Amino acid sequence: MRPFAYTSAAGIAEAVRLAAAGPVTFLAGGTNLVDLMRAGVERPEHVVDISRLPLDGIEDLPGGGLRIGALARNARVAGDARVRARFPLLAQAIMNGASPQLRNRATAGGNLLQRTRCGYFYDRAAACNKRVPGAGCDALDGYNRMHAILGAGDNCIAVHPSDMCVALAALDATVNVAGRDAAVPLAGFHRLPGDSPHVETVLEPGELITSIDLPEMPGRSVYLKVRDRATYAFALVSAAVLVRVEEGRVAAARIALGGVAHKPWRAYAAERLLTGEPVRDDLLRQAAEAAVAGARPREHNAFKPELATRLVRRALKVTTS
Ligand code: SF4
């Protein structure tokens, strides 16, 4: 462990002021950051502990929405009666992620900022553009079973590991950031790798997430996840699907995929295909195929497009039946 400065922020204003004064790394639940520090992947000079800030509330918003504080623990969010009743998709996704111990500790804001579990990223002997910009990417010709099939280039094919973020993307959540007037749509919060895979979100250095807003989103929803074991495993592919059917037609559809891209992947083309159409089996099949259009698998994950197609189709059947 390398030495670093540590400050426990007394308030939001102090945390923001410290961040503006120099490079800092915020510590909330620490479930990812501490691992990365132990592995020598993250080497912060100044850790600002924000875990005691008053950002752990869950509040009703006008119009049926909810505001989830950035420091609300994942387990508490998933267990909140309002989340379970009004946003069961989010509760399901959280309960599909990590272990009970991690969910008790991890925070909503930290979940957004968790980093990829690409093995080469954690292995300091491997070439990794995300860890060392310009170093190359050993995953391209390495063991890439867990890696991206959508939105990736030749600089990085890592996937975002979160389940919660996939549900948030489907729910049109927005992210509130201290000092910003406008909230950031979750679907635009994470970046595709492009030429700078080390830059993972649209946050500027030192910006602090304060809360996540969920607008009311009526409809039937389901979160489905395929993984190598029944619990405590990252998704090979996951799907968060919410559909509202009125008089036999799709009035609204939201589809997001996990385990396939550098960010939660909204399948807008599939949503457009469904919206306004009468529910019928061939439409669901076409939409599921559209959800992975343009997929570019690698040597070890050629199964992912078909798996994702089947998962979306199954989720659409569940939500439209
Ligand atoms: Fe690094 Fe991304 Fe390549 Fe993994 S896929 S080795 S995170 S550059």
Boltz pocket constraint, residues with backbone or C-beta under 6 A from the ligand:
constraints:
  - pocket:
      binder: B
      contacts: [[A, 116], [A, 118], [A, 119], [A, 120], [A, 121], [A, 127], [A, 128], [A, 129], [A, 130], [A, 131], [A, 136], [A, 137], [A, 138], [A, 139], [A, 140], [A, 155], [A, 156], [A, 157], [A, 158], [A, 197]]
      max_distance: 6.0
